[in-house]
Amino acid sequence: MKNIVERLRASPTPSTDAPARSSVSAGDCGLFFLRITFGLIMAGHGAQKLFGWFGGGGLSETGKGFAALGYRPGNVYAVIGGASEFLGGLGLALGLLTPLAAAAVIGVMINAMVTVTAAHGLWSTAGGMEYNISIAVVALAIAAIGPGRLALDRPFRWGKGGWREAGLALGLGAIGAAICLSI
């Protein structure tokens, strides 16, 4: 019996006959494509606010929009919102500082829901928060799963994902949103 317990505790020795696992799996590539697409679209959305790229209004127009929503001074909040989307999106795309990048995106989406879309219900056809929820959940999921093998965070502890990273992303996003909403 003691021998069985010892064998169960010991890690199995790798078989030399087993085929080597490919260095990059379909899951790795799938997560990479998700991060790149999602992150670059978020970065582009932030670039619309900050620089007026891709048909955006730039800081002056975005600042007026933020002021109309009650964020004063509007230009300061336009920089905060635009930078959060731009840098958070780039961070997610590159898999760099993933929990912080996810937190930036989550915080902006919480603000968007509270100030704009929640009053219109769930569905985006009525101006609701369906899109904002989807963005926040994708960012949270990337923090929880981790950015994957094809990411700059890979060598770091937070590059593995997990409950702590997801909690950090959600917590910091919520704290940042609460600060912006309370000022």
Buried (B, 14 or more C-beta within 10 A) or exposed (E): EEEEEEEEEEEEEEEEEEEEEEEEEEEBEEBBEBBBEBBBBBBBBBBBBBEBEEEBBBBEBBBBBBBEBEBEEBBBBBBBBBBBBBBBBBBBBBBBBBBBBBBBBBBBBBBBBBBBBBEBEEEBEEEBBBBBBEBBEBBBBBBBBBBBBBBBBEEEEBBBBBEBBBBBBBEBBBEBBBEBBEE
